[in-house]
Structure formats: structure tokens, C-alpha cells
């Protein structure tokens, strides 16, 4: 898929087919996430892949978006490794960039995904459940799989988001 086409056609997907996702596709998407830019190239992102149904059920109980986590065959939890952090704000920006790469790489491979943030209210419970090192801080959960239904979204007109333009 062409680069801009991928960006403009990606949508959050919240309904999934009961169809397994190939390990290679998941790995490729994480590799794309890992190629995001980061301040000082510190690569602060960390990932945990959850296919296990019992574990997904436990994650599902921690958010109002639980139905999505149950339906999607794969969840990827994204963390910030505080051991390599050098500037919290910039590290979180880098994590955001890596998540967008992840979403686009999934989309380019025919998969659908949604970034789940509401579950962050249970950050510590997720960290415990997924048995991550103490230095890993939970940032987001991405649910993914083959789409069962297209996503729909819109954007404000471009002129509302561009401020001054100094030619
Ligand atoms: C930081 C962040 C948190 C989000 N949290 C949730 C969430 O908890 N549940 C959900 O269904 N979608 C969540 N989303 C997805 C947004 O709702 C979605 O990206 C937005 O409505 C635009 O739709 P689009 O991704 O299809 O363009 C989140 C997105 C971001 C970037």
C-alpha cells in the first residue's frame, strides 16, 4: 500500500473476525513500531503480545472497552521503559509515534486495530497481570485482528488545524 493511502484509509477497527492472526504479521508490525523516531534514539517502547484468551478476559474486565478485547484475537500492550527514559514528555511522544507506526503496519497487512486508552485507569493492575519489569510503565493497549466491520471517522476541516502559515 502506498504511504499516504495507508495513512488516509486507516480507521480504528472495533469488530473482528474469529480468525487467527499470523505471527509474522504481528512481528512485522512491532518491527515497524520499533522503527519510530525517538529522542536521542533511546527507543523507550516495549511490547507484550497477548493472544491467550484467559489473559485477554482479565484485561477486558479492566475497561469499558472490554467487548473489543474479548473479540479481537490479539492484544498488544505498549509500555514505556523508565530505565531508558531521559525526558518523560519526549519519551511519551516517541511511544505515540511507535503506536501510529504499529497501527499503520497492521492496516497495510490487511489487519484492523484500535488504540485503547481507557484501560489506563487500571495501569498498575495491567502491569501486574502481564508480569512486566518494575521499570515498565503501561501506556496503551492495542486490540487487533481481521476486521469484521469497517471503521468510520472524520476530521475537522484542515483550515481549523493549521494556524499561521509563514511563506
Ligand atoms: C490516546 C488514545 C486513546 C484512545 N482510547 C480509546 C478507547 O479507550 N476506546 C476506543 O474505542 N477507542 C480509543 N481510541 C481511538 C479513538 O477513538 C480514534 O482514534 C478516534 O475516534 C479517531 O478515529 P479513527 O482512529 O478511526 O480515525 C483512542 C485513541 C487514542 C489516540
Backbone and ligand atoms as CSV (ligand in chain L), in Angstrom:
chain,resi,resn,atom,element,x,y,z
A,1,UNK,N,N,0.844,-1.195,0.000
A,1,UNK,CA,C,0.000,0.000,0.000
A,1,UNK,C,C,0.877,1.242,0.000
A,2,UNK,N,N,0.465,2.198,-0.778
A,2,UNK,CA,C,1.237,3.440,-0.843
A,2,UNK,C,C,1.136,4.170,0.516
A,3,UNK,N,N,2.184,4.908,0.839
A,3,UNK,CA,C,2.307,5.512,2.171
A,3,UNK,C,C,1.103,6.397,2.547
A,4,UNK,N,N,0.786,7.379,1.706
A,4,UNK,CA,C,-0.317,8.299,2.042
A,4,UNK,C,C,-1.671,7.577,2.030
A,5,UNK,N,N,-1.800,6.609,1.127
A,5,UNK,CA,C,-3.056,5.843,1.078
A,5,UNK,C,C,-3.258,5.112,2.412
A,6,UNK,N,N,-2.188,4.557,2.934
A,6,UNK,CA,C,-2.275,3.846,4.216
A,6,UNK,C,C,-2.705,4.806,5.328
A,7,UNK,N,N,-2.117,5.979,5.341
A,7,UNK,CA,C,-2.459,6.956,6.396
A,7,UNK,C,C,-3.923,7.384,6.281
A,8,UNK,N,N,-4.359,7.659,5.044
A,8,UNK,CA,C,-5.719,8.189,4.873
A,8,UNK,C,C,-6.820,7.132,4.963
A,9,UNK,N,N,-6.484,5.870,4.828
A,9,UNK,CA,C,-7.541,4.827,4.880
A,9,UNK,C,C,-7.567,4.068,6.207
A,10,UNK,N,N,-6.575,4.289,7.069
A,10,UNK,CA,C,-6.604,3.614,8.376
A,10,UNK,C,C,-7.755,4.143,9.215
A,11,UNK,N,N,-8.475,3.259,9.842
A,11,UNK,CA,C,-9.527,3.640,10.794
A,11,UNK,C,C,-9.427,2.735,12.012
A,12,UNK,N,N,-9.907,3.196,13.120
A,12,UNK,CA,C,-9.998,2.325,14.292
A,12,UNK,C,C,-11.011,1.233,14.001
A,13,UNK,N,N,-10.604,0.006,14.223
A,13,UNK,CA,C,-11.484,-1.156,13.983
A,13,UNK,C,C,-11.879,-1.732,15.339
A,14,UNK,N,N,-13.197,-1.918,15.523
A,14,UNK,CA,C,-13.693,-2.387,16.826
A,14,UNK,C,C,-14.505,-3.676,16.734
A,15,UNK,N,N,-14.572,-4.249,15.530
A,15,UNK,CA,C,-15.267,-5.536,15.341
A,15,UNK,C,C,-14.362,-6.462,14.533
A,16,UNK,N,N,-14.203,-7.685,15.020
A,16,UNK,CA,C,-13.186,-8.581,14.453
A,16,UNK,C,C,-13.752,-9.945,14.093
A,17,UNK,N,N,-13.133,-10.549,13.057
A,17,UNK,CA,C,-13.490,-11.914,12.683
A,17,UNK,C,C,-12.840,-12.890,13.652
A,18,UNK,N,N,-13.456,-14.047,13.781
A,18,UNK,CA,C,-12.882,-15.110,14.610
A,18,UNK,C,C,-11.861,-15.860,13.745
A,19,UNK,N,N,-10.764,-15.188,13.456
A,19,UNK,CA,C,-9.760,-15.738,12.541
A,19,UNK,C,C,-8.371,-15.449,13.113
A,20,UNK,N,N,-7.525,-16.474,13.203
A,20,UNK,CA,C,-6.209,-16.239,13.809
A,20,UNK,C,C,-5.352,-15.274,12.984
A,21,UNK,N,N,-4.470,-14.589,13.667
A,21,UNK,CA,C,-3.554,-13.644,13.005
A,21,UNK,C,C,-2.166,-14.283,12.946
A,22,UNK,N,N,-1.557,-14.237,11.776
A,22,UNK,CA,C,-0.237,-14.836,11.579
A,22,UNK,C,C,0.817,-14.137,12.448
A,23,UNK,N,N,1.656,-14.973,13.085
A,23,UNK,CA,C,2.712,-14.441,13.955
A,23,UNK,C,C,3.626,-13.473,13.189
A,24,UNK,N,N,3.923,-13.814,11.920
A,24,UNK,CA,C,4.832,-12.964,11.132
A,24,UNK,C,C,4.280,-11.563,10.958
A,25,UNK,N,N,2.955,-11.465,10.802
A,25,UNK,CA,C,2.338,-10.141,10.623
A,25,UNK,C,C,2.446,-9.312,11.907
A,26,UNK,N,N,2.283,-9.999,13.037
A,26,UNK,CA,C,2.393,-9.281,14.322
A,26,UNK,C,C,3.833,-8.800,14.510
A,27,UNK,N,N,4.767,-9.679,14.204
A,27,UNK,CA,C,6.181,-9.316,14.371
A,27,UNK,C,C,6.569,-8.171,13.443
A,28,UNK,N,N,6.073,-8.216,12.212
A,28,UNK,CA,C,6.377,-7.148,11.243
A,28,UNK,C,C,5.843,-5.807,11.754
A,29,UNK,N,N,4.645,-5.823,12.323
A,29,UNK,CA,C,4.052,-4.579,12.829
A,29,UNK,C,C,4.861,-4.041,14.016
A,30,UNK,N,N,5.319,-4.938,14.876
A,30,UNK,CA,C,6.124,-4.484,16.020
A,30,UNK,C,C,7.473,-3.956,15.527
A,31,UNK,N,N,7.986,-4.574,14.484
A,31,UNK,CA,C,9.246,-4.075,13.907
A,31,UNK,C,C,9.050,-2.645,13.370
A,32,UNK,N,N,7.904,-2.428,12.722
A,32,UNK,CA,C,7.597,-1.073,12.222
A,32,UNK,C,C,7.491,-0.093,13.389
A,33,UNK,N,N,6.855,-0.530,14.478
A,33,UNK,CA,C,6.734,0.327,15.666
A,33,UNK,C,C,8.123,0.676,16.208
A,34,UNK,N,N,9.005,-0.292,16.159
A,34,UNK,CA,C,10.359,-0.131,16.691
A,34,UNK,C,C,11.195,0.844,15.839
A,35,UNK,N,N,10.760,1.062,14.595
A,35,UNK,CA,C,11.476,1.993,13.715
A,35,UNK,C,C,10.941,3.420,13.805
A,36,UNK,N,N,10.119,3.665,14.808
A,36,UNK,CA,C,9.646,5.042,15.025
A,36,UNK,C,C,10.813,5.910,15.499
A,37,UNK,N,N,10.687,7.209,15.313
A,37,UNK,CA,C,11.726,8.090,15.853
A,37,UNK,C,C,11.588,8.229,17.370
A,38,UNK,N,N,12.708,8.489,18.049
A,38,UNK,CA,C,12.654,8.765,19.498
A,38,UNK,C,C,13.783,9.718,19.847
A,39,UNK,N,N,13.566,10.521,20.878
A,39,UNK,CA,C,14.590,11.478,21.315
A,39,UNK,C,C,15.877,10.750,21.677
A,40,UNK,N,N,16.990,11.224,21.168
A,40,UNK,CA,C,18.304,10.594,21.384
A,40,UNK,C,C,18.320,9.133,20.931
A,41,UNK,N,N,17.353,8.778,20.122
A,41,UNK,CA,C,17.185,7.388,19.673
A,41,UNK,C,C,17.206,6.410,20.855
A,42,UNK,N,N,16.475,6.791,21.920
A,42,UNK,CA,C,16.519,5.928,23.120
A,42,UNK,C,C,15.527,4.753,23.057
A,43,UNK,N,N,14.636,4.758,22.041
A,43,UNK,CA,C,13.745,3.608,21.802
A,43,UNK,C,C,13.075,3.126,23.093
A,44,UNK,N,N,12.262,4.006,23.711
A,44,UNK,CA,C,11.727,3.682,25.047
A,44,UNK,C,C,10.540,2.725,25.064
A,45,UNK,N,N,10.056,2.336,23.901
A,45,UNK,CA,C,8.872,1.467,23.808
A,45,UNK,C,C,9.200,0.011,24.126
A,46,UNK,N,N,8.222,-0.652,24.729
A,46,UNK,CA,C,8.310,-2.095,24.981
A,46,UNK,C,C,6.920,-2.673,24.683
A,47,UNK,N,N,6.883,-3.931,24.296
A,47,UNK,CA,C,5.609,-4.529,23.865
A,47,UNK,C,C,5.389,-5.895,24.518
A,48,UNK,N,N,4.143,-6.182,24.824
A,48,UNK,CA,C,3.776,-7.523,25.286
A,48,UNK,C,C,2.594,-7.973,24.417
A,49,UNK,N,N,2.745,-9.135,23.806
A,49,UNK,CA,C,1.689,-9.662,22.932
A,49,UNK,C,C,0.819,-10.630,23.735
A,50,UNK,N,N,-0.482,-10.419,23.681
A,50,UNK,CA,C,-1.402,-11.299,24.417
A,50,UNK,C,C,-2.423,-11.908,23.459
A,51,UNK,N,N,-2.258,-13.211,23.234
A,51,UNK,CA,C,-3.259,-13.938,22.460
A,51,UNK,C,C,-4.110,-14.788,23.408
A,52,UNK,N,N,-3.509,-15.185,24.506
A,52,UNK,CA,C,-4.154,-16.061,25.489
A,52,UNK,C,C,-5.534,-15.528,25.909
A,53,UNK,N,N,-6.557,-16.386,25.771
A,53,UNK,CA,C,-7.942,-15.955,25.991
A,53,UNK,C,C,-8.216,-15.579,27.456
A,54,UNK,N,N,-7.675,-16.361,28.377
A,54,UNK,CA,C,-7.920,-16.074,29.803
A,54,UNK,C,C,-7.324,-14.725,30.191
A,55,UNK,N,N,-6.133,-14.484,29.667
A,55,UNK,CA,C,-5.460,-13.227,29.970
A,55,UNK,C,C,-6.201,-12.043,29.327
A,56,UNK,N,N,-6.698,-12.260,28.108
A,56,UNK,CA,C,-7.472,-11.197,27.450
A,56,UNK,C,C,-8.754,-10.909,28.235
A,57,UNK,N,N,-9.352,-11.976,28.775
A,57,UNK,CA,C,-10.566,-11.784,29.573
A,57,UNK,C,C,-10.248,-10.921,30.802
A,58,UNK,N,N,-9.097,-11.196,31.420
A,58,UNK,CA,C,-8.731,-10.413,32.617
A,58,UNK,C,C,-8.483,-8.944,32.245
A,59,UNK,N,N,-7.872,-8.726,31.070
A,59,UNK,CA,C,-7.664,-7.348,30.600
A,59,UNK,C,C,-9.014,-6.689,30.303
A,60,UNK,N,N,-9.904,-7.473,29.686
A,60,UNK,CA,C,-11.219,-6.950,29.289
A,60,UNK,C,C,-11.994,-6.430,30.501
A,61,UNK,N,N,-11.787,-7.088,31.649
A,61,UNK,CA,C,-12.509,-6.689,32.855
A,61,UNK,C,C,-12.018,-5.358,33.424
A,62,UNK,N,N,-10.921,-4.850,32.864
A,62,UNK,CA,C,-10.327,-3.619,33.404
A,62,UNK,C,C,-10.726,-2.361,32.625
A,63,UNK,N,N,-11.634,-2.495,31.655
A,63,UNK,CA,C,-12.008,-1.325,30.849
A,63,UNK,C,C,-13.427,-1.436,30.308
A,64,UNK,N,N,-14.017,-0.282,30.042
A,64,UNK,CA,C,-15.351,-0.296,29.424
A,64,UNK,C,C,-15.285,-0.792,27.977
A,65,UNK,N,N,-14.067,-0.840,27.407
A,65,UNK,CA,C,-13.897,-1.368,26.037
A,65,UNK,C,C,-13.674,-2.882,26.044
A,66,UNK,N,N,-14.090,-3.553,27.110
A,66,UNK,CA,C,-13.836,-4.988,27.260
A,66,UNK,C,C,-14.323,-5.844,26.099
A,67,UNK,N,N,-15.473,-5.495,25.538
A,67,UNK,CA,C,-16.017,-6.285,24.417
A,67,UNK,C,C,-15.001,-6.371,23.265
A,68,UNK,N,N,-14.310,-5.290,23.021
A,68,UNK,CA,C,-13.324,-5.249,21.926
A,68,UNK,C,C,-12.157,-6.199,22.226
A,69,UNK,N,N,-11.691,-6.187,23.459
A,69,UNK,CA,C,-10.538,-7.032,23.838
A,69,UNK,C,C,-10.909,-8.516,23.759
A,70,UNK,N,N,-12.154,-8.809,24.121
A,70,UNK,CA,C,-12.612,-10.205,24.038
A,70,UNK,C,C,-12.710,-10.660,22.578
A,71,UNK,N,N,-13.204,-9.771,21.719
A,71,UNK,CA,C,-13.471,-10.140,20.317
A,71,UNK,C,C,-12.189,-10.204,19.480
A,72,UNK,N,N,-11.266,-9.296,19.720
A,72,UNK,CA,C,-10.025,-9.272,18.930
A,72,UNK,C,C,-9.113,-10.415,19.374
A,73,UNK,N,N,-8.600,-11.206,18.442
A,73,UNK,CA,C,-7.791,-12.364,18.835
A,73,UNK,C,C,-6.423,-12.019,19.432
A,74,UNK,N,N,-5.999,-10.781,19.231
A,74,UNK,CA,C,-4.671,-10.376,19.736
A,74,UNK,C,C,-4.766,-9.008,20.414
A,75,UNK,N,N,-4.017,-8.869,21.496
A,75,UNK,CA,C,-3.846,-7.545,22.110
A,75,UNK,C,C,-2.351,-7.306,22.250
A,76,UNK,N,N,-1.940,-6.081,21.996
A,76,UNK,CA,C,-0.535,-5.725,22.235
A,76,UNK,C,C,-0.519,-4.597,23.270
A,77,UNK,N,N,0.108,-4.876,24.398
A,77,UNK,CA,C,0.248,-3.845,25.434
A,77,UNK,C,C,1.559,-3.102,25.174
A,78,UNK,N,N,1.477,-1.785,25.257
A,78,UNK,CA,C,2.649,-0.947,24.980
A,78,UNK,C,C,3.094,-0.277,26.279
A,79,UNK,N,N,4.396,-0.317,26.514
A,79,UNK,CA,C,4.963,0.215,27.755
A,79,UNK,C,C,6.081,1.210,27.459
A,80,UNK,N,N,6.322,2.058,28.454
A,80,UNK,CA,C,7.485,2.947,28.452
A,80,UNK,C,C,8.484,2.360,29.447
A,81,UNK,N,N,9.693,2.119,28.989
A,81,UNK,CA,C,10.721,1.599,29.896
A,81,UNK,C,C,11.422,2.772,30.579
A,82,UNK,N,N,11.074,2.986,31.853
A,82,UNK,CA,C,11.611,4.139,32.594
A,82,UNK,C,C,13.128,4.037,32.785
A,83,UNK,N,N,13.671,2.845,32.635
A,83,UNK,CA,C,15.136,2.684,32.761
A,83,UNK,C,C,15.893,3.399,31.647
A,84,UNK,N,N,15.261,3.557,30.495
A,84,UNK,CA,C,15.956,4.225,29.383
A,84,UNK,C,C,15.400,5.628,29.129
A,85,UNK,N,N,14.420,6.007,29.939
A,85,UNK,CA,C,13.770,7.304,29.755
A,85,UNK,C,C,14.749,8.441,30.045
A,86,UNK,N,N,14.700,9.511,29.225
A,86,UNK,CA,C,15.569,10.659,29.525
A,86,UNK,C,C,14.767,11.942,29.669
A,87,UNK,N,N,13.533,11.952,29.169
A,87,UNK,CA,C,12.690,13.147,29.231
A,87,UNK,C,C,11.263,12.641,29.048
A,88,UNK,N,N,10.511,12.625,30.157
A,88,UNK,CA,C,9.203,11.928,30.134
A,88,UNK,C,C,8.302,12.355,28.967
A,89,UNK,N,N,8.178,13.668,28.771
A,89,UNK,CA,C,7.280,14.162,27.727
A,89,UNK,C,C,7.715,13.663,26.340
A,90,UNK,N,N,9.014,13.762,26.074
A,90,UNK,CA,C,9.512,13.341,24.756
A,90,UNK,C,C,9.416,11.826,24.590
A,91,UNK,N,N,9.630,11.108,25.685
A,91,UNK,CA,C,9.524,9.641,25.602
A,91,UNK,C,C,8.091,9.215,25.291
A,92,UNK,N,N,7.129,9.929,25.903
A,92,UNK,CA,C,5.724,9.583,25.642
A,92,UNK,C,C,5.361,9.947,24.200
A,93,UNK,N,N,5.929,11.048,23.691
A,93,UNK,CA,C,5.702,11.393,22.275
A,93,UNK,C,C,6.240,10.275,21.371
A,94,UNK,N,N,7.403,9.755,21.724
A,94,UNK,CA,C,8.014,8.677,20.922
A,94,UNK,C,C,7.142,7.419,20.958
A,95,UNK,N,N,6.570,7.143,22.123
A,95,UNK,CA,C,5.682,5.976,22.243
A,95,UNK,C,C,4.466,6.161,21.322
A,96,UNK,N,N,3.937,7.398,21.289
A,96,UNK,CA,C,2.805,7.689,20.400
A,96,UNK,C,C,3.180,7.449,18.944
A,97,UNK,N,N,4.385,7.891,18.575
A,97,UNK,CA,C,4.845,7.683,17.189
A,97,UNK,C,C,4.949,6.182,16.898
A,98,UNK,N,N,5.443,5.433,17.857
A,98,UNK,CA,C,5.611,3.993,17.620
A,98,UNK,C,C,4.243,3.309,17.509
A,99,UNK,N,N,3.277,3.786,18.277
A,99,UNK,CA,C,1.934,3.185,18.186
A,99,UNK,C,C,1.317,3.482,16.818
A,100,UNK,N,N,1.514,4.699,16.328
A,100,UNK,CA,C,0.959,5.011,15.000
A,100,UNK,C,C,1.620,4.133,13.929
A,101,UNK,N,N,2.941,3.936,14.031
A,101,UNK,CA,C,3.609,3.015,13.089
A,101,UNK,C,C,2.991,1.622,13.170
A,102,UNK,N,N,2.743,1.183,14.398
A,102,UNK,CA,C,2.151,-0.145,14.620
A,102,UNK,C,C,0.783,-0.236,13.934
A,103,UNK,N,N,-0.058,0.772,14.160
A,103,UNK,CA,C,-1.406,0.765,13.570
A,103,UNK,C,C,-1.341,0.756,12.050
A,104,UNK,N,N,-0.432,1.560,11.494
A,104,UNK,CA,C,-0.326,1.628,10.031
A,104,UNK,C,C,0.205,0.316,9.454
A,105,UNK,N,N,1.178,-0.279,10.126
A,105,UNK,CA,C,1.749,-1.539,9.626
A,105,UNK,C,C,0.719,-2.667,9.686
A,106,UNK,N,N,-0.136,-2.640,10.704
A,106,UNK,CA,C,-1.211,-3.644,10.779
A,106,UNK,C,C,-2.187,-3.431,9.628
A,107,UNK,N,N,-2.562,-2.179,9.427
A,107,UNK,CA,C,-3.504,-1.826,8.348
A,107,UNK,C,C,-2.941,-2.240,6.978
A,108,UNK,N,N,-1.667,-1.984,6.758
A,108,UNK,CA,C,-1.030,-2.320,5.472
A,108,UNK,C,C,-1.020,-3.828,5.215
A,109,UNK,N,N,-1.143,-4.612,6.280
A,109,UNK,CA,C,-1.134,-6.072,6.141
A,109,UNK,C,C,-2.553,-6.669,6.173
A,110,UNK,N,N,-3.556,-5.790,6.016
A,110,UNK,CA,C,-4.938,-6.260,5.955
A,110,UNK,C,C,-5.584,-6.480,7.305
A,111,UNK,N,N,-4.905,-6.046,8.367
A,111,UNK,CA,C,-5.450,-6.211,9.718
A,111,UNK,C,C,-6.098,-4.908,10.181
A,112,UNK,N,N,-6.918,-5.020,11.201
A,112,UNK,CA,C,-7.527,-3.836,11.789
A,112,UNK,C,C,-7.124,-3.756,13.247
A,113,UNK,N,N,-7.147,-2.544,13.798
A,113,UNK,CA,C,-6.721,-2.375,15.184
A,113,UNK,C,C,-7.345,-1.121,15.781
A,114,UNK,N,N,-7.372,-1.109,17.092
A,114,UNK,CA,C,-7.808,0.109,17.785
A,114,UNK,C,C,-6.907,0.353,18.986
A,115,UNK,N,N,-6.605,1.598,19.195
A,115,UNK,CA,C,-5.771,2.055,20.328
A,115,UNK,C,C,-6.709,2.238,21.517
A,116,UNK,N,N,-6.501,1.520,22.589
A,116,UNK,CA,C,-7.372,1.626,23.760
A,116,UNK,C,C,-6.644,2.345,24.896
A,117,UNK,N,N,-7.225,3.454,25.304
A,117,UNK,CA,C,-6.595,4.254,26.354
A,117,UNK,C,C,-7.359,4.227,27.663
A,118,UNK,N,N,-8.653,3.896,27.589
A,118,UNK,CA,C,-9.487,3.974,28.792
A,118,UNK,C,C,-8.979,3.047,29.889
A,119,UNK,N,N,-8.364,1.939,29.457
A,119,UNK,CA,C,-7.829,0.934,30.389
A,119,UNK,C,C,-6.664,1.468,31.245
A,120,UNK,N,N,-6.137,2.628,30.845
A,120,UNK,CA,C,-5.015,3.212,31.609
A,120,UNK,C,C,-5.377,3.514,33.059
A,121,UNK,N,N,-6.678,3.669,33.323
A,121,UNK,CA,C,-7.100,3.917,34.715
A,121,UNK,C,C,-6.688,2.744,35.608
A,122,UNK,N,N,-6.446,1.592,34.990
A,122,UNK,CA,C,-6.016,0.407,35.738
A,122,UNK,C,C,-4.570,0.030,35.408
A,123,UNK,N,N,-3.757,1.055,35.202
A,123,UNK,CA,C,-2.349,0.868,34.806
A,123,UNK,C,C,-1.629,-0.182,35.659
A,124,UNK,N,N,-1.720,-0.030,36.980
A,124,UNK,CA,C,-0.954,-0.939,37.848
A,124,UNK,C,C,-1.444,-2.384,37.752
A,125,UNK,N,N,-2.744,-2.546,37.625
A,125,UNK,CA,C,-3.303,-3.909,37.510
A,125,UNK,C,C,-2.820,-4.573,36.213
A,126,UNK,N,N,-2.745,-3.803,35.143
A,126,UNK,CA,C,-2.271,-4.358,33.871
A,126,UNK,C,C,-0.801,-4.762,33.998
A,127,UNK,N,N,-0.012,-3.902,34.611
A,127,UNK,CA,C,1.426,-4.193,34.767
A,127,UNK,C,C,1.631,-5.487,35.563
A,128,UNK,N,N,0.797,-5.658,36.602
A,128,UNK,CA,C,0.891,-6.859,37.434
A,128,UNK,C,C,0.449,-8.108,36.656
A,129,UNK,N,N,-0.659,-7.963,35.980
A,129,UNK,CA,C,-1.235,-9.079,35.215
A,129,UNK,C,C,-0.256,-9.581,34.150
A,130,UNK,N,N,0.436,-8.656,33.499
A,130,UNK,CA,C,1.324,-9.043,32.400
A,130,UNK,C,C,2.762,-9.290,32.863
A,131,UNK,N,N,2.962,-9.213,34.180
A,131,UNK,CA,C,4.249,-9.574,34.808
A,131,UNK,C,C,5.435,-8.860,34.155
A,132,UNK,N,N,5.293,-7.555,33.938
A,132,UNK,CA,C,6.384,-6.806,33.309
A,132,UNK,C,C,7.376,-6.331,34.376
A,133,UNK,N,N,8.608,-6.004,33.986
A,133,UNK,CA,C,9.566,-5.483,34.962
A,133,UNK,C,C,9.057,-4.188,35.608
A,134,UNK,N,N,9.551,-3.888,36.816
A,134,UNK,CA,C,9.099,-2.701,37.559
A,134,UNK,C,C,9.289,-1.411,36.770
A,135,UNK,N,N,10.289,-1.394,35.888
A,135,UNK,CA,C,10.585,-0.156,35.147
A,135,UNK,C,C,9.646,0.071,33.968
A,136,UNK,N,N,8.798,-0.888,33.655
A,136,UNK,CA,C,7.898,-0.739,32.501
A,136,UNK,C,C,6.576,-0.105,32.933
A,137,UNK,N,N,6.253,1.039,32.346
A,137,UNK,CA,C,5.004,1.741,32.654
A,137,UNK,C,C,4.013,1.568,31.496
A,138,UNK,N,N,2.835,1.089,31.849
A,138,UNK,CA,C,1.821,0.808,30.825
A,138,UNK,C,C,1.334,2.095,30.157
A,139,UNK,N,N,1.298,2.102,28.831
A,139,UNK,CA,C,0.927,3.295,28.060
A,139,UNK,C,C,-0.359,3.131,27.249
A,140,UNK,N,N,-0.594,1.939,26.717
A,140,UNK,CA,C,-1.774,1.736,25.855
A,140,UNK,C,C,-1.940,0.261,25.534
A,141,UNK,N,N,-3.162,-0.082,25.173
A,141,UNK,CA,C,-3.422,-1.440,24.701
A,141,UNK,C,C,-3.961,-1.338,23.275
A,142,UNK,N,N,-3.423,-2.159,22.392
A,142,UNK,CA,C,-3.896,-2.191,21.015
A,142,UNK,C,C,-4.578,-3.536,20.783
A,143,UNK,N,N,-5.855,-3.487,20.444
A,143,UNK,CA,C,-6.568,-4.725,20.090
A,143,UNK,C,C,-6.539,-4.860,18.584
A,144,UNK,N,N,-6.296,-6.061,18.098
A,144,UNK,CA,C,-6.177,-6.225,16.640
A,144,UNK,C,C,-6.640,-7.594,16.161
A,145,UNK,N,N,-6.925,-7.619,14.873
A,145,UNK,CA,C,-7.359,-8.862,14.238
A,145,UNK,C,C,-7.829,-8.533,12.832
A,146,UNK,N,N,-8.435,-9.518,12.183
A,146,UNK,CA,C,-9.007,-9.249,10.863
A,146,UNK,C,C,-10.344,-8.522,11.051
A,147,UNK,N,N,-10.536,-7.422,10.321
A,147,UNK,CA,C,-11.737,-6.606,10.530
A,147,UNK,C,C,-13.017,-7.330,10.117
A,148,UNK,N,N,-14.070,-7.180,10.942
A,148,UNK,CA,C,-15.378,-7.724,10.591
A,148,UNK,C,C,-16.273,-6.592,10.099
A,149,UNK,N,N,-15.892,-5.376,10.410
A,149,UNK,CA,C,-16.715,-4.216,10.065
A,149,UNK,C,C,-15.779,-3.040,9.846
A,150,UNK,N,N,-16.059,-2.252,8.830
A,150,UNK,CA,C,-15.204,-1.081,8.568
A,150,UNK,C,C,-15.327,-0.062,9.692
A,151,UNK,N,N,-14.277,0.681,9.909
A,151,UNK,CA,C,-14.351,1.769,10.876
A,151,UNK,C,C,-14.791,3.039,10.173
A,152,UNK,N,N,-15.369,3.954,10.941
A,152,UNK,CA,C,-15.788,5.233,10.360
A,152,UNK,C,C,-15.293,6.360,11.245
A,153,UNK,N,N,-14.725,7.379,10.627
A,153,UNK,CA,C,-14.377,8.557,11.416
A,153,UNK,C,C,-14.222,9.734,10.472
A,154,UNK,N,N,-14.139,10.898,11.025
A,154,UNK,CA,C,-13.998,12.097,10.193
A,154,UNK,C,C,-12.992,13.025,10.852
A,155,UNK,N,N,-12.649,14.077,10.160
A,155,UNK,CA,C,-11.732,15.073,10.707
A,155,UNK,C,C,-12.289,16.469,10.487
A,156,UNK,N,N,-11.931,17.372,11.380
A,156,UNK,CA,C,-12.274,18.784,11.197
A,156,UNK,C,C,-11.624,19.287,9.912
A,157,UNK,N,N,-12.173,20.344,9.292
A,157,UNK,CA,C,-11.518,20.897,8.103
A,157,UNK,C,C,-10.077,21.286,8.409
A,158,UNK,N,N,-9.240,21.101,7.405
A,158,UNK,CA,C,-7.805,21.357,7.572
A,158,UNK,C,C,-7.506,22.783,8.040
A,159,UNK,N,N,-8.323,23.749,7.540
A,159,UNK,CA,C,-8.032,25.147,7.914
A,159,UNK,C,C,-8.269,25.419,9.397
A,160,UNK,N,N,-8.957,24.520,10.084
A,160,UNK,CA,C,-9.154,24.706,11.528
A,160,UNK,C,C,-7.929,24.260,12.333
A,161,UNK,N,N,-7.086,23.448,11.705
A,161,UNK,CA,C,-5.951,22.920,12.481
A,161,UNK,C,C,-4.609,23.512,12.051
A,162,UNK,N,N,-4.623,24.266,10.953
A,162,UNK,CA,C,-3.392,24.960,10.563
A,162,UNK,C,C,-3.503,26.386,11.094
A,163,UNK,N,N,-2.546,26.789,11.890
A,163,UNK,CA,C,-2.549,28.161,12.420
A,163,UNK,C,C,-1.939,29.097,11.393
A,164,UNK,N,N,-0.990,29.862,11.810
A,164,UNK,CA,C,-0.318,30.749,10.854
A,164,UNK,C,C,0.481,29.939,9.856
A,165,UNK,N,N,0.634,30.484,8.687
A,165,UNK,CA,C,1.427,29.850,7.619
A,165,UNK,C,C,2.334,30.934,7.053
A,166,UNK,N,N,3.562,30.906,7.443
A,166,UNK,CA,C,4.501,31.965,7.048
A,166,UNK,C,C,5.281,31.551,5.802
A,167,UNK,N,N,4.848,32.029,4.633
A,167,UNK,CA,C,5.620,31.709,3.412
A,167,UNK,C,C,6.858,32.577,3.338
L,1,LIG,C1,C,-4.699,8.129,23.210
L,1,LIG,C2,C,-5.879,7.423,22.565
L,1,LIG,C3,C,-6.778,6.729,23.364
L,1,LIG,C4,C,-7.868,6.043,22.796
L,1,LIG,N1,N,-8.687,5.311,23.596
L,1,LIG,C5,C,-9.717,4.625,23.067
L,1,LIG,C6,C,-10.524,3.779,23.881
L,1,LIG,O1,O,-10.311,3.641,25.087
L,1,LIG,N2,N,-11.549,3.110,23.288
L,1,LIG,C7,C,-11.803,3.211,21.948
L,1,LIG,O2,O,-12.745,2.575,21.475
L,1,LIG,N3,N,-11.024,3.978,21.129
L,1,LIG,C8,C,-9.995,4.685,21.658
L,1,LIG,N4,N,-9.168,5.437,20.846
L,1,LIG,C9,C,-9.428,5.523,19.391
L,1,LIG,C10,C,-10.070,6.862,19.027
L,1,LIG,O3,O,-11.398,6.880,19.462
L,1,LIG,C11,C,-9.987,7.058,17.487
L,1,LIG,O4,O,-8.638,7.070,17.077
L,1,LIG,C12,C,-10.657,8.362,17.048
L,1,LIG,O5,O,-12.035,8.345,17.310
L,1,LIG,C13,C,-10.464,8.624,15.549
L,1,LIG,O6,O,-10.949,7.522,14.795
L,1,LIG,P1,P,-10.014,6.764,13.744
L,1,LIG,O7,O,-8.868,6.159,14.513
L,1,LIG,O8,O,-10.896,5.708,13.116
L,1,LIG,O9,O,-9.568,7.778,12.739
L,1,LIG,C14,C,-8.072,6.103,21.378
L,1,LIG,C15,C,-7.157,6.801,20.582
L,1,LIG,C16,C,-6.061,7.429,21.151
L,1,LIG,C17,C,-5.046,8.120,20.248
